[in-house]
Structures are given as C-alpha cells and as structure tokens.
Amino acid sequence: MDIERFVLFCDESIQKGEFFSNFYGGAFLKESLLSEINLKLKQEKIRLGLNPDREMKFTKISYQYAHYYIE
C-alpha cells in the first residue's frame, strides 16, 4: 500500500523564549510535488530578477521589494 506523505513548511514568528515556535505562516503540500513546486518558485524568482537561492520573507518587506511579493 502506498501512503501519501505531506510536508509542512512553517515560518516562526518568535525565535526565542516562551513562545518560540509559534507559527503564523506556512505551506502544506504533497511530498510528491515538492521538486516541481521548488522548481517553479525558483523559475519565478529568476523571472523577477531575484536570487533563486535566497530566502524571501513573509513579513517586514521593504517598499522597494513589495512589487515582487505582489507579483
């Protein structure tokens, strides 16, 4: 029997202390789609002129980068 596996990516809101690991953003996806999704995200970053290997933030983005996130 094949069991479908899932991956949960989270972005923690607090890095230390009592509320460490309170997660407020995330993505839940099928593990079988992980490579395809990563490829599409990297291609979109390249299309926008961004470094495909650098992290993009969920919050506290600068005004000059807001259009990338909207796109």
MOSULFEN-V116787 format. One line per field, one symbol per residue. burial: I if it has 9 or more other ideal C-beta (glycine too) atoms within 8 Angstrom, else O. A space follows every 50 residues. Layout:
burial=???
//
This chain:
burial=OOOOOOIOOOIIOIOOOOOIOOIOOOOOIIIOOIOOIOOOIIIOIIOOOI OIOOOOOOOOOOOOOIOIOOO
//
